[in-house]
Amino acid sequence: MLSEQEAKERIQIALDNANEYIKNENLYAQNFNKERIEECLRQRGEYLGLSQNIYWLKGLSEDSFNSFVSSLESSFGSSLES
């Protein structure tokens, strides 16, 4: 079983990784050309004779992440506080 300190460290690593993911996702979104991707997918579908729909999903937003962190903190109570 993990000690309380080890659990805190692992949770912090997970939160840091999630923050890094959000930062990378936002950078990707800035350079993202949705129209060009949709056009390429349409052309590919026509070439292959596929009938397809394109659906875009939003990535993990900062608000969603903050909500997740709040939920996690409330689940562990004050044990996450330094």
C-alpha positions as CSV (number, residue, x, y, z in Angstrom):
1,M,0.0,0.0,0.0
2,L,1.2,3.5,-0.8
3,S,2.1,5.9,1.9
4,E,0.2,9.2,2.0
5,Q,3.3,11.0,0.6
6,E,3.7,8.5,-2.3
7,A,0.0,8.9,-3.1
8,K,0.4,12.7,-3.1
9,E,3.4,12.5,-5.4
10,R,1.7,10.2,-7.8
11,I,-1.4,12.4,-7.9
12,Q,0.7,15.5,-8.5
13,I,2.5,13.7,-11.4
14,A,-0.9,12.8,-12.9
15,L,-2.0,16.4,-12.6
16,D,1.2,17.7,-14.1
17,N,0.8,15.3,-17.0
18,A,-2.8,16.4,-17.6
19,N,-1.6,20.1,-17.6
20,E,1.1,19.3,-20.1
21,Y,-1.5,17.5,-22.3
22,I,-3.8,20.5,-22.2
23,K,-0.9,22.8,-23.1
24,N,0.0,20.6,-26.1
25,E,-3.6,20.2,-27.1
26,N,-4.0,24.0,-27.1
27,L,-0.9,24.4,-29.2
28,Y,-2.1,21.8,-31.6
29,A,-5.5,23.6,-31.9
30,Q,-3.8,26.8,-32.8
31,N,-2.1,25.2,-35.8
32,F,-5.1,23.1,-36.7
33,N,-6.8,23.6,-40.1
34,K,-10.2,21.9,-39.7
35,E,-11.4,22.8,-43.2
36,R,-8.3,21.3,-44.9
37,I,-8.6,18.1,-42.8
38,E,-12.3,17.8,-43.7
39,E,-11.6,18.3,-47.4
40,C,-8.9,15.6,-47.3
41,L,-11.2,13.2,-45.6
42,R,-14.0,13.9,-48.1
43,Q,-11.7,13.3,-51.0
44,R,-10.4,10.1,-49.5
45,G,-14.0,9.0,-48.9
46,E,-15.0,9.7,-52.5
47,Y,-11.9,7.9,-53.8
48,L,-12.6,4.8,-51.7
49,G,-16.3,5.0,-52.3
50,L,-17.0,5.4,-48.6
51,S,-20.1,7.0,-47.1
52,Q,-18.9,8.8,-44.0
53,N,-19.8,11.5,-41.6
54,I,-17.1,13.6,-39.9
55,Y,-17.6,14.4,-36.2
56,W,-15.3,16.7,-34.2
57,L,-14.8,16.2,-30.5
58,K,-13.5,18.9,-28.3
59,G,-10.4,18.0,-26.3
60,L,-10.1,18.4,-22.6
61,S,-10.7,22.1,-21.8
62,E,-9.0,24.0,-19.0
63,D,-12.4,24.3,-17.3
64,S,-13.0,20.6,-17.6
65,F,-9.5,19.9,-16.1
66,N,-10.1,22.4,-13.3
67,S,-13.4,20.7,-12.5
68,F,-11.6,17.4,-12.5
69,V,-8.9,18.7,-10.1
70,S,-11.6,20.1,-7.8
71,S,-13.4,16.8,-7.8
72,L,-10.2,14.9,-7.1
73,E,-9.2,17.3,-4.3
74,S,-12.6,17.0,-2.6
75,S,-12.4,13.2,-2.9
76,F,-9.1,13.2,-1.0
77,G,-10.0,16.1,1.3
78,S,-7.2,18.0,2.8
79,S,-4.6,15.2,2.2
80,L,-3.6,16.9,-1.1
81,E,-2.8,20.1,0.6
82,S,0.8,20.7,1.4
